[in-house]
Amino acid sequence: MRTISLKLPDALHVKLERFAKVRKQTKSGIVRDALEQMFGRKPAASPISALDLAGDLVGSCEGPGDLSTNPKYLEGFGK
């Protein structure tokens, strides 16, 4: 087995340590499993759009329906 080293931001390192402790597994084991999962995935047929990611949120909020066309809502925009 080969050895590599990598740099992690502090926040990600803390998450990795906590996850390894909860799973009672080494950090190396967690990283190996994550890489295996990532490389085992088949590429998506098409890129994921913002609508795909947030589609369940569309229509979940109420507000004025004419924000983009009513000049009243654009007063002071960009100042």
Secondary structure, DSSP 8 states (H G I E B T S, - for coil): ---------HHHHHHHHHHHHHHT--HHHHHHHHHHHHHHS---SS---HHHHHGGGTT-S---TTTTT-GGGGTTTT-
